[in-house]
Amino acid sequence: MKTSHAILACDSVARNCANGTQTQHRVPVRAPQSALDAWEIDSINKAYDILEPAEGLSEWGFLVAGDQGILGLKHPYGIPGHTMFVREAVRAEARDNRLVFHYRAGGLVDLDDMDFAEYPDWNKACAYGGDLSDRWIPNIHMPEAVARTVRVIVRTWVERMMQISSEDVFAEGFDSACEYYDFMESLYPGCLKGDFFMWCVEWEKE
């Protein structure tokens, strides 16, 4: 089982995770189309209940067709004790025999004694060309090795979009539920009206 899990972050989320104001994250639950077709439903959000996984496992059950109609999906952030790291937009600057990574959300990391030839993951991620010193690399291509925010996961769960508590809104880095809802709706249109199931993860504070 994979024990390190990436959070794909926009600049504001990356900044909040790095400075410690955000300790939770949520993304909509998605199911393969083949699984939805097999159960003759058009969305995992049509499930009427969920079953928690057995201890040490990450597969949650979504009841979609009676007590025996269970669609199993693995939590993308694993289980407590695993680690999460934040993927964010970066650019690399070569300085002598090392790389300096600049984060678009602010800040940088200086990796001593590491050049491009010794860093194949970065070469692969940037293979589409361009001068790395003046090109922002999308978050999805950021290698795990240059993640500046790495934390131990303390809780994983599933809940509906509208079930979030006021305390968890703050843990997501927002001052109010309205602010949080507006942000999530901008990322996932329809998540409020559809009251989407959300994968939820919480990590330890720095």
VMD Tcl script that draws the C-alpha trace (Angstrom):
set ca {
  {0.00 0.00 0.00}
  {1.28 3.44 -0.90}
  {2.03 5.45 2.24}
  {2.79 8.90 0.78}
  {-0.07 10.88 -0.74}
  {-0.06 14.11 -2.73}
  {-2.35 17.07 -2.20}
  {-2.62 18.98 -5.48}
  {-2.72 22.58 -4.33}
  {-3.46 25.95 -5.85}
  {-1.29 28.82 -4.61}
  {-3.57 29.83 -1.73}
  {-3.89 26.26 -0.42}
  {-0.14 25.67 -0.79}
  {0.57 28.86 1.16}
  {-1.88 27.95 3.94}
  {-0.47 24.44 4.26}
  {3.10 25.74 4.38}
  {2.43 28.33 7.08}
  {0.28 26.01 9.19}
  {-3.06 27.80 8.91}
  {-4.53 24.83 7.04}
  {-4.53 21.34 8.55}
  {-7.40 19.74 6.63}
  {-8.22 19.21 2.97}
  {-11.23 17.95 1.02}
  {-11.79 16.79 -2.54}
  {-14.90 15.28 -4.14}
  {-15.24 11.51 -4.24}
  {-14.99 10.23 -7.79}
  {-15.89 6.75 -9.04}
  {-14.82 5.07 -12.30}
  {-17.49 5.33 -14.97}
  {-17.39 1.55 -15.40}
  {-18.36 1.09 -11.74}
  {-21.21 3.61 -12.02}
  {-22.46 1.87 -15.16}
  {-22.35 -1.50 -13.43}
  {-24.64 -0.20 -10.67}
  {-26.75 1.82 -13.14}
  {-26.20 5.14 -11.36}
  {-24.87 8.37 -12.85}
  {-23.00 9.64 -9.79}
  {-21.41 8.30 -6.62}
  {-23.36 11.02 -4.84}
  {-26.49 8.90 -5.36}
  {-25.16 6.53 -2.69}
  {-27.39 6.65 0.39}
  {-24.89 5.60 3.03}
  {-21.21 4.77 3.57}
  {-19.34 1.99 5.34}
  {-16.05 2.71 7.09}
  {-13.07 0.52 6.16}
  {-11.68 -2.24 8.32}
  {-8.79 -1.22 10.56}
  {-5.60 -0.65 8.60}
  {-7.38 -0.50 5.25}
  {-8.36 2.49 3.12}
  {-11.30 1.15 1.09}
  {-14.63 2.77 1.91}
  {-17.96 1.25 0.92}
  {-20.69 3.31 -0.72}
  {-24.16 1.76 -0.53}
  {-25.76 2.24 -3.93}
  {-28.30 -0.59 -4.28}
  {-29.65 -2.07 -1.08}
  {-27.63 -3.55 1.75}
  {-25.55 -5.69 -0.64}
  {-24.96 -3.02 -3.27}
  {-21.57 -1.79 -2.13}
  {-19.23 0.15 -4.37}
  {-15.75 0.11 -2.85}
  {-13.36 3.03 -3.30}
  {-9.94 3.59 -1.74}
  {-9.37 6.83 0.13}
  {-6.82 8.87 -1.89}
  {-5.07 9.95 1.33}
  {-4.70 6.48 2.78}
  {-4.95 5.97 6.53}
  {-3.67 7.66 9.71}
  {0.07 7.26 10.05}
  {0.68 7.78 6.35}
  {2.20 11.05 5.14}
  {0.91 13.76 2.87}
  {2.93 16.19 0.78}
  {1.80 19.27 -1.12}
  {2.31 19.53 -4.86}
  {2.50 23.19 -5.88}
  {3.74 25.27 -8.79}
  {7.51 25.70 -8.74}
  {10.40 26.80 -10.90}
  {14.04 25.72 -10.70}
  {17.08 27.93 -10.84}
  {20.52 26.40 -11.43}
  {23.18 27.93 -9.21}
  {26.63 26.39 -9.60}
  {26.23 22.73 -8.56}
  {22.80 22.95 -6.99}
  {19.16 23.73 -7.68}
  {17.15 26.43 -5.99}
  {13.41 25.84 -6.16}
  {11.11 28.84 -6.05}
  {7.45 28.29 -5.08}
  {4.86 30.43 -6.80}
  {2.97 30.71 -3.52}
  {6.07 32.27 -1.97}
  {9.35 30.97 -0.57}
  {12.20 28.86 -1.90}
  {14.31 25.80 -1.08}
  {18.02 25.49 -1.84}
  {19.12 21.93 -2.59}
  {22.92 21.73 -2.22}
  {25.09 19.42 -4.32}
  {22.32 18.50 -6.73}
  {22.39 19.27 -10.43}
  {20.07 18.42 -13.27}
  {21.97 15.28 -14.25}
  {21.60 13.88 -10.73}
  {17.89 14.62 -10.60}
  {16.10 12.48 -13.22}
  {12.61 13.01 -11.77}
  {12.93 16.74 -12.31}
  {14.32 16.27 -15.82}
  {11.36 14.04 -16.68}
  {8.85 16.46 -15.21}
  {10.28 19.34 -17.23}
  {10.90 17.43 -20.44}
  {8.54 19.60 -22.45}
  {11.31 22.19 -22.67}
  {12.01 25.80 -21.86}
  {14.44 27.55 -19.56}
  {13.54 26.26 -16.11}
  {14.72 29.46 -14.46}
  {11.88 31.46 -16.01}
  {9.12 28.85 -16.34}
  {6.61 27.91 -13.66}
  {6.14 24.16 -13.62}
  {2.50 23.14 -12.94}
  {1.81 21.63 -9.55}
  {0.93 18.24 -11.01}
  {4.52 17.86 -12.29}
  {6.26 18.82 -9.04}
  {8.45 15.91 -7.86}
  {7.80 14.72 -4.33}
  {11.48 15.24 -3.47}
  {11.13 19.04 -3.58}
  {7.94 19.24 -1.50}
  {8.39 21.76 1.30}
  {5.22 20.72 3.16}
  {5.22 17.11 4.38}
  {3.06 16.08 7.33}
  {1.87 12.93 9.11}
  {-1.81 12.17 8.52}
  {-3.84 11.82 11.72}
  {-7.37 11.31 10.36}
  {-9.14 10.31 7.14}
  {-12.89 10.18 6.65}
  {-15.80 10.77 4.26}
  {-18.61 13.27 4.68}
  {-21.08 15.23 2.62}
  {-20.09 18.69 1.46}
  {-22.59 20.41 3.75}
  {-21.58 18.39 6.83}
  {-18.43 20.39 7.49}
  {-18.34 21.95 10.97}
  {-17.34 25.51 11.76}
  {-14.16 24.20 13.41}
  {-13.25 22.30 10.27}
  {-13.90 25.38 8.12}
  {-11.17 27.12 10.12}
  {-8.94 24.04 9.78}
  {-9.34 24.41 6.02}
  {-7.87 27.90 6.31}
  {-11.07 29.95 5.97}
  {-12.67 32.51 8.27}
  {-16.28 31.59 7.47}
  {-18.39 28.84 5.94}
  {-19.55 31.21 3.18}
  {-15.96 31.90 2.19}
  {-15.20 28.18 2.17}
  {-18.32 27.31 0.15}
  {-17.57 29.98 -2.44}
  {-14.03 28.67 -2.84}
  {-15.12 25.05 -3.20}
  {-17.89 25.93 -5.65}
  {-15.34 27.76 -7.81}
  {-13.24 24.58 -7.95}
  {-16.04 22.01 -8.13}
  {-19.17 23.56 -9.67}
  {-22.34 21.96 -8.34}
  {-20.74 20.59 -5.17}
  {-23.08 22.61 -2.94}
  {-26.34 21.87 -4.74}
  {-25.35 18.23 -5.17}
  {-24.01 17.97 -1.60}
  {-21.10 15.89 -2.89}
  {-19.40 13.18 -0.90}
  {-15.93 14.46 0.02}
  {-12.70 12.69 0.76}
  {-11.38 14.37 3.92}
  {-7.91 14.32 5.44}
  {-6.35 15.95 8.50}
  {-2.66 16.12 9.35}
  {-0.61 16.99 12.37}
  {0.34 20.58 13.04}
  {3.97 21.49 12.51}
}
mol new
graphics top color blue
foreach p $ca { graphics top sphere $p radius 0.5 }
foreach p [lrange $ca 0 end-1] q [lrange $ca 1 end] { graphics top cylinder $p $q radius 0.2 }
display resetview
